[in-house]
Amino acid sequence: MTLPAVVLVLAACLSGMRLAGDQLRVQDAAAVAARAAARGGDAGVASRLIPGSTTTRADRDGLVCVRVSLPAADPLGALAGFTLTASSCAPGGGR
């Protein structure tokens, strides 16, 4: 009788671990994209690192900032509508 509850809890834990791993990937991609954009490259490198993500670039106060967003992938569908987001900035001008 408790087996369905155990399976549900296990599935929720595994989904949470995947979500945490995806958040780390999004943060790393934002950092790589910010450094690339600051050196005059393409901030869209994040979209190549993480297919399905969107990238936004903003220049402010001598910094190049990149924001990367990725819809949460959840096989259970419990997290539908959630978006993982990370941003990173690097000094502009290749400094």
Secondary structure, 3 states (H helix, E strand, C coil): CCHHHHHHHHHHHHHHHHHHHHHHHHHHHHHHHHHHHHCCCCCCHHHHHCCCCEEEEEEECCEEEEEEEEECCCCCCCCCCCEEEEEEEEEHHHC
